[in-house]
């Protein structure tokens, strides 16, 4: 069995750090050698001391100037220095500078991160006006960070930005699915391919057991839940900032334990109104597994093999009828799904007001019959400048999705189970029009279900924020904002009375209506002061106060026996049934502060602190304090680096800090009573034991990183290392039943996540209009459980939590193959002996885990004269999946439904056969929870291929259009894996039959006018 090891990952990273240190040392040596030329005009006196020649004595004079950008706006913080000298200055808030020069031959160098460097000879000038152009490599773009923005070169934390160009027109229902492979250290798993489903996102490993493992999502300053993303239009997004360490995320305190994803939507720009029309159309098909199910002839032969059917005469009319019905239920259940989208957006503004608005419609048919999604969404972003001191605005989006769903139950209503297990010689419908027989009692026929059961989800989402900003004095801004996150969910299920053969729980027709409402408000007040002192010291102070309040309520009602299919409301039911309803709430109050300081954009200090008070904890631990310290050094601003022409960026950054997690159920710290009825009267009983000492999960995070850009932007990259320890893990612990309770939430232990991230991007070819860019990223994370409550293991169905082992480690009986003499399955006992008797007591901790050793991307982009072709690969190495599907389709004769064809052809038949599939005997119990079902789920996937053409401007201007872009896109086109199921990315578990991801082809156009 392959042993999983992470040690090589970290040995490799140590080597990278060593090479980096050597690189910096070589740069220093090169710089010293270059600066040695400054001694050419010096001589050694008789005492061997350096002495300037008399005629080389500098004649200093003062030169002033101003630096602006291409829009005639002054640039603050531009470095101005004399070439081959340590003398320099920095432009002030008005873009002005003053410098002492030594001769008319001096050359002034003007450099600013994100702008093209410019050299100007002083000559006889006493005032110099300079215009800097934006560099092709915008290494100092403004990046959205916690409660504001910051120049990328002034960030000390690990922040990764995904911009609109990487997201536009990706045919997914929500942007979280399109995030895969866009950022290092961010693992995105699409567990379910059903339209409207969300992805699982983990940033820098798994840091919790019972509390949430997802990052905090903040859209335009409003914290929100990922469950509502299917109602939002991904094309409204301008950029996403992924905050991965303490320095970047600590201002969100107790909500930043698993990282933060800041989402900024599009805004208008001053100028004429621009309109954009987008349209796409495409189709989706199923991916393919590595096994095939039996056809009718094979299943009949198999039933004879295991003794379920007597030997048969091929000419028997009954056999001929079965063979005539031969079909694949999987092929019938799957279909080619169609998708389309239409969107119209407008943006513009003037010196007072700017706006962005959009309307969109998205339709996606699922690859399984009866499933689809339709979404309408609209957005309006508005900002108005009253005067130089006051402005206000709003960000509002509305969305509605209607999803026709398929069952996920572990019975025949689940289309995947129907497709795999129904026998191929049973027709969907008989010749007389009746529904065909299926594997399950009660005639669970999926197509009958689809025809006679109406089930859908309606989701409504509104995200809105209004804000006002006042600047009483220059550099001091007071901002007040109020945000609302409103979600309403409706679930409708109707088993129609005309369903002839279908019953559920003895009911021939019934209806369930479920509705829930989730409302969260956030009020944020911030005071921000920014000051440039003596042209060298940039200080920014942020103070804030925030209140979050959340309320949830739901209601459910059922009715039994309806007169016809046309009566689709509960009041038509002959008999009212169960009625239920719940409500809950939580609140969070926060105080936070940040101090940012940088000296000449070279040396950067970031200090953050936040104090949170949560209603989810008792009076003993209601408040938690979180902080971070970040340091940055822009080496490329130093004179010993500036002389190295091939170095554009060289930045070191590091941080240490804390964050927390309080995302557990409401009121877990209280003594609770529940209510029920007995003999027609109300009763109450204690249902939860209090724990006033319950407190936050706490993260201690250390992170260091290097950013570099070389050869005028031809090669760029980042290296990051982090160590994250989560303490006071929130989890349920077992109690003695003498207490009257089975379990209680408590703080039980600690976990460590340690890893590295590498991202490189290079312009390989740039010749005569032909460009080829190549990008590669590697992320690795090593997880270890450091401490558990009482040192005791926490055992799951397939995995185990044990001190010293990684989380998500499999805990299974080891499969030893097949006894070649009698065909029976063999297993290893706990102490390593081989036995033919399966026992759950022989489960052992395995080296294999659900999490990968490495994951990352390989991206390619070629462009030439309006054409561009991109191909992105995504890989995951070292992760294992428990394929519970095999228990049913390779059941060794236990299951009566259809089977995988290898059960017939590759199973043990006679003494001496060498195979991994035992004798097919319905009298031998089929073991589960063994390594027989554990498979290597590593994969390499061609994730995204896009071919696009932008029509030349000279043509579009003739028809009064700004631009036209046509493109074709394919997603999930090819996958290499050893995993035998439908998709290696699915988080397979015990008896999992999830809706698989699809292979998608899309054609689209973007028109701007």
HELIX and SHEET records of a PDB file:
HELIX    1   1 UNK A    7  UNK A   35  1                                  29    
HELIX    2   2 UNK A   36  UNK A   39  5                                   4    
HELIX    3   3 UNK A   54  UNK A   56  5                                   3    
HELIX    4   4 UNK A  152  UNK A  154  5                                   3    
HELIX    5   5 UNK A  164  UNK A  166  5                                   3    
HELIX    6   6 UNK A  175  UNK A  178  1                                   4    
HELIX    7   7 UNK A  226  UNK A  231  5                                   6    
HELIX    8   8 UNK A  234  UNK A  236  5                                   3    
HELIX    9   9 UNK A  246  UNK A  249  1                                   4    
HELIX   10  10 UNK A  250  UNK A  255  5                                   6    
HELIX   11  11 UNK A  296  UNK A  305  1                                  10    
HELIX   12  12 UNK A  317  UNK A  324  1                                   8    
HELIX   13  13 UNK A  329  UNK A  333  1                                   5    
HELIX   14  14 UNK A  415  UNK A  421  1                                   7    
HELIX   15  15 UNK A  446  UNK A  452  1                                   7    
HELIX   16  16 UNK A  570  UNK A  572  5                                   3    
HELIX   17  17 UNK A  619  UNK A  621  5                                   3    
HELIX   18  18 UNK A  635  UNK A  637  5                                   3    
HELIX   19  19 UNK A  639  UNK A  642  1                                   4    
HELIX   20  20 UNK A  737  UNK A  739  5                                   3    
HELIX   21  21 UNK A  789  UNK A  791  5                                   3    
HELIX   22  22 UNK A  840  UNK A  842  5                                   3    
HELIX   23  23 UNK A  886  UNK A  889  1                                   4    
HELIX   24  24 UNK A  902  UNK A  905  1                                   4    
HELIX   25  25 UNK A  931  UNK A  933  5                                   3    
HELIX   26  26 UNK A  953  UNK A  956  1                                   4    
HELIX   27  27 UNK A  957  UNK A  959  5                                   3    
SHEET    1   A 2 UNK A  42  UNK A  44  0                                        
SHEET    2   A 2 UNK A  50  UNK A  52 -1                                        
SHEET    1   B 3 UNK A  96  UNK A 101  0                                        
SHEET    2   B 3 UNK A  61  UNK A  68 -1                                        
SHEET    3   B 3 UNK A 127  UNK A 131  1                                        
SHEET    1   C 4 UNK A  88  UNK A  90  0                                        
SHEET    2   C 4 UNK A  79  UNK A  82 -1                                        
SHEET    3   C 4 UNK A 107  UNK A 111 -1                                        
SHEET    4   C 4 UNK A 118  UNK A 121 -1                                        
SHEET    1   D 2 UNK A 142  UNK A 145  0                                        
SHEET    2   D 2 UNK A 148  UNK A 151 -1                                        
SHEET    1   E 5 UNK A 159  UNK A 163  0                                        
SHEET    2   E 5 UNK A 237  UNK A 243 -1                                        
SHEET    3   E 5 UNK A 260  UNK A 265 -1                                        
SHEET    4   E 5 UNK A 216  UNK A 219  1                                        
SHEET    5   E 5 UNK A 222  UNK A 224 -1                                        
SHEET    1   F 2 UNK A 186  UNK A 189  0                                        
SHEET    2   F 2 UNK A 200  UNK A 203 -1                                        
SHEET    1   G23 UNK A 271  UNK A 286  0                                        
SHEET    2   G23 UNK A 337  UNK A 349 -1                                        
SHEET    3   G23 UNK A 353  UNK A 365 -1                                        
SHEET    4   G23 UNK A 372  UNK A 385 -1                                        
SHEET    5   G23 UNK A 390  UNK A 404 -1                                        
SHEET    6   G23 UNK A 453  UNK A 473 -1                                        
SHEET    7   G23 UNK A 476  UNK A 495 -1                                        
SHEET    8   G23 UNK A 510  UNK A 533 -1                                        
SHEET    9   G23 UNK A 537  UNK A 560 -1                                        
SHEET   10   G23 UNK A 575  UNK A 599 -1                                        
SHEET   11   G23 UNK A 603  UNK A 614 -1                                        
SHEET   12   G23 UNK A 623  UNK A 634 -1                                        
SHEET   13   G23 UNK A 647  UNK A 661 -1                                        
SHEET   14   G23 UNK A 697  UNK A 710 -1                                        
SHEET   15   G23 UNK A 715  UNK A 727 -1                                        
SHEET   16   G23 UNK A 750  UNK A 767 -1                                        
SHEET   17   G23 UNK A 770  UNK A 787 -1                                        
SHEET   18   G23 UNK A 854  UNK A 864 -1                                        
SHEET   19   G23 UNK A 867  UNK A 877 -1                                        
SHEET   20   G23 UNK A 939  UNK A 950 -1                                        
SHEET   21   G23 UNK A 963  UNK A 977 -1                                        
SHEET   22   G23 UNK A 998  UNK A1008 -1                                        
SHEET   23   G23 UNK A 271  UNK A 286 -1                                        
SHEET    1   H 2 UNK A 672  UNK A 678  0                                        
SHEET    2   H 2 UNK A 681  UNK A 688 -1                                        
SHEET    1   I 2 UNK A 730  UNK A 734  0                                        
SHEET    2   I 2 UNK A 743  UNK A 747 -1                                        
SHEET    1   J 4 UNK A 794  UNK A 795  0                                        
SHEET    2   J 4 UNK A 799  UNK A 801 -1                                        
SHEET    3   J 4 UNK A 809  UNK A 812 -1                                        
SHEET    4   J 4 UNK A 844  UNK A 849 -1                                        
SHEET    1   K 3 UNK A 815  UNK A 818  0                                        
SHEET    2   K 3 UNK A 825  UNK A 828 -1                                        
SHEET    3   K 3 UNK A 834  UNK A 835 -1                                        
SHEET    1   L 2 UNK A 880  UNK A 882  0                                        
SHEET    2   L 2 UNK A 934  UNK A 936 -1                                        
END                                                                             
